Amino acid sequence: MSDKKSVLWFVILVGVVSLCADATYEGARSITGAYLGSLGRVAPLSVWSPDLGS
C-alpha cells in the first residue's frame, strides 16, 4: 500500500470509531433521564445528578 493510501485508510478508520463512540455516548445520555425516572427519581434530581460526573 502506498503511503497516501495508508494515511487515508487510518483517517477513515478513526472516523468510523469516533462515529460509533459518539452514537454510544449520545444514546446512553438520551435514556439516562427515563432510566432514573423508572427508578423513582424526581425530575429535578434526574436532570441534575448525571451532571455531577461531568
PASEBA-1860 file (N, C-alpha, C; in nm, 3 decimals):
! residues 54
1> MSDKKSVL> 0.084/-0.119/0.000/0.000/0.000/0.000/0.088/0.125/0.000 ~ 0.049/0.224/-0.074/0.128/0.346/-0.076/0.106/0.424/0.053 ~ 0.193/0.519/0.075/0.188/0.597/0.198/0.059/0.680/0.208 ~ 0.015/0.738/0.096/-0.107/0.819/0.097/-0.230/0.733/0.125 ~ -0.233/0.611/0.070/-0.346/0.521/0.094/-0.351/0.480/0.240 ~ -0.236/0.457/0.299/-0.231/0.418/0.440/-0.285/0.529/0.529 ~ -0.247/0.651/0.498/-0.294/0.765/0.577/-0.445/0.782/0.561 ~ -0.494/0.771/0.439/-0.638/0.784/0.415/-0.715/0.673/0.487
9> WFVILVGV> -0.666/0.550/0.480/-0.730/0.437/0.547/-0.735/0.461/0.698 ~ -0.627/0.512/0.756/-0.623/0.540/0.900/-0.723/0.648/0.938 ~ -0.731/0.754/0.860/-0.825/0.864/0.890/-0.969/0.814/0.883 ~ -1.000/0.734/0.783/-1.135/0.679/0.771/-1.166/0.586/0.888 ~ -1.072/0.503/0.927/-1.091/0.411/1.039/-1.114/0.487/1.169 ~ -1.036/0.590/1.194/-1.054/0.670/1.315/-1.191/0.740/1.313 ~ -1.234/0.784/1.196/-1.365/0.847/1.184/-1.478/0.751/1.216 ~ -1.468/0.627/1.169/-1.571/0.526/1.197/-1.573/0.492/1.346
17> VSLCADAT> -1.457/0.478/1.406/-1.450/0.451/1.550/-1.511/0.567/1.629 ~ -1.481/0.689/1.588/-1.536/0.807/1.654/-1.688/0.813/1.640 ~ -1.739/0.779/1.522/-1.883/0.777/1.499/-1.952/0.676/1.591 ~ -1.895/0.557/1.602/-1.953/0.454/1.690/-1.949/0.497/1.836 ~ -1.839/0.556/1.879/-1.828/0.601/2.017/-1.927/0.712/2.047 ~ -1.944/0.804/1.954/-2.038/0.915/1.973/-2.181/0.866/1.978 ~ -2.215/0.770/1.892/-2.351/0.715/1.892/-2.380/0.643/2.023 ~ -2.282/0.572/2.076/-2.298/0.503/2.204/-2.316/0.603/2.317
25> YEGARSIT> -2.233/0.706/2.320/-2.240/0.807/2.426/-2.373/0.882/2.422 ~ -2.411/0.928/2.305/-2.536/1.005/2.294/-2.658/0.918/2.323 ~ -2.653/0.792/2.284/-2.763/0.701/2.314/-2.776/0.679/2.463 ~ -2.664/0.664/2.531/-2.668/0.645/2.676/-2.718/0.771/2.746 ~ -2.676/0.887/2.699/-2.721/1.012/2.761/-2.870/1.035/2.740 ~ -2.922/0.988/2.626/-3.063/1.014/2.596/-3.157/0.931/2.681 ~ -3.112/0.818/2.733/-3.201/0.735/2.814/-3.178/0.752/2.963 ~ -3.081/0.834/3.003/-3.049/0.849/3.145/-3.168/0.900/3.224
33> GAYLGSLG> -3.235/1.004/3.176/-3.349/1.060/3.249/-3.463/0.962/3.262 ~ -3.495/0.892/3.154/-3.603/0.792/3.159/-3.567/0.677/3.252 ~ -3.441/0.637/3.251/-3.397/0.528/3.339/-3.408/0.569/3.486 ~ -3.359/0.688/3.518/-3.369/0.735/3.656/-3.514/0.755/3.697 ~ -3.599/0.799/3.602/-3.741/0.813/3.630/-3.806/0.680/3.661 ~ -3.764/0.575/3.593/-3.820/0.442/3.620/-3.775/0.390/3.756 ~ -3.666/0.445/3.808/-3.621/0.406/3.941/-3.690/0.487/4.051 ~ -3.773/0.583/4.010/-3.848/0.662/4.107/-3.784/0.793/4.145
41> RVAPLSVW> -3.685/0.837/4.070/-3.621/0.965/4.099/-3.713/1.078/4.052 ~ -3.711/1.189/4.123/-3.791/1.304/4.081/-3.719/1.377/3.967 ~ -3.793/1.452/3.888/-3.740/1.513/3.767/-3.619/1.604/3.790 ~ -3.621/1.698/3.885/-3.502/1.783/3.901/-3.377/1.706/3.936 ~ -3.390/1.604/4.016/-3.272/1.524/4.051/-3.227/1.438/3.933 ~ -3.321/1.395/3.851/-3.286/1.316/3.734/-3.206/1.397/3.634 ~ -3.230/1.527/3.629/-3.157/1.614/3.538/-3.025/1.655/3.601 ~ -3.025/1.682/3.728/-2.907/1.737/3.793/-2.802/1.632/3.824
49> SPDLGS> -2.841/1.514/3.872/-2.746/1.416/3.920/-2.650/1.360/3.814 ~ -2.692/1.339/3.687/-2.594/1.289/3.590/-2.485/1.392/3.560 ~ -2.513/1.519/3.582/-2.413/1.622/3.553/-2.306/1.630/3.661 ~ -2.324/1.561/3.772/-2.223/1.564/3.876/-2.092/1.500/3.830 ~ -2.102/1.398/3.747/-1.982/1.330/3.698/-1.908/1.406/3.591 ~ -1.970/1.504/3.531/-1.905/1.576/3.421/-1.810/1.681/3.472
END
